[in-house]
């Protein structure tokens, strides 16, 4: 099944569902099943709200972190260089400010035990 359209409450096509579910409605999805030749309309609802305190961030934006990137992975190496990363020959790892890679694919290459 393919999801082709996701609507937020209040957008065209959600009026009756907003009337029915109110503030509990998060989104409406339209999924298409090519085998059965059907369109499915699904809703995502909030069923519980509780207080939650997010954990503190693991790294601050100015914290230097080590990244392990394979030598043959040239696109990733170029991205590290663009983010201001420097090669540490002794540890054979890249060193870069966390703030420069936060939210990018480079973030998954962080070596936690490298310090």
SVG drawing of the C-alpha trace seen along z (x, -y; Angstrom):
<svg xmlns="http://www.w3.org/2000/svg" viewBox="-19 -26 68 34">
<polyline fill="none" stroke="black" stroke-width="0.4" points="0.0,0.0 1.2,-3.5 0.4,-6.6 -0.2,-9.4 -1.7,-12.2 -1.5,-13.2 -3.8,-16.0 -3.7,-18.0 -7.0,-18.9 -8.7,-21.9 -7.4,-21.1 -9.8,-20.5 -11.2,-17.0 -11.0,-16.8 -14.1,-18.8 -16.3,-15.9 -13.5,-14.1 -12.6,-17.3 -16.3,-17.5 -16.2,-13.9 -12.9,-13.7 -12.2,-17.3 -8.7,-18.1 -7.9,-14.4 -7.4,-14.3 -3.7,-14.5 -3.9,-13.7 -5.8,-11.9 -4.0,-9.6 -5.1,-8.3 -3.6,-4.9 -4.0,-3.1 -4.0,0.7 -3.3,1.5 -4.0,5.2 -7.5,4.8 -8.0,1.5 -9.1,-0.3 -8.5,-3.7 -8.3,-3.7 -8.8,-6.8 -7.2,-6.4 -7.0,-8.8 -4.4,-9.2 -5.8,-10.1 -4.5,-11.2 -5.7,-8.7 -3.7,-10.0 -1.9,-13.1 0.6,-13.1 3.3,-15.4 6.8,-14.5 10.2,-16.1 12.6,-15.5 16.0,-14.2 18.9,-16.7 20.7,-16.7 23.6,-14.2 25.9,-16.8 25.9,-20.6 26.3,-22.4 29.9,-23.3 30.9,-19.9 33.6,-18.2 32.6,-14.6 34.5,-11.9 33.1,-10.3 34.1,-7.0 33.7,-7.1 35.1,-4.5 38.0,-5.6 36.1,-4.5 32.9,-6.6 33.9,-9.7 30.5,-11.5 30.4,-11.2 34.0,-12.4 33.2,-15.4 30.2,-16.2 32.4,-16.1 34.9,-18.4 32.1,-20.8 31.0,-20.8 34.5,-21.8 35.6,-18.4 39.3,-17.6 41.1,-14.3 42.7,-12.9 45.5,-10.7 46.2,-9.2 42.7,-8.0 41.9,-7.6 38.6,-9.4 37.1,-12.7 36.6,-15.5 33.8,-18.0 31.5,-20.2 28.2,-18.4 26.1,-21.5 27.4,-21.3 26.2,-17.7 23.1,-17.5 20.1,-16.2 22.2,-15.1 23.2,-11.6 26.6,-12.2 25.1,-12.0 24.8,-8.2 28.6,-8.0 29.4,-9.4 31.9,-7.2 30.8,-7.5 33.8,-5.7 36.5,-7.6 37.3,-10.3"/>
</svg>
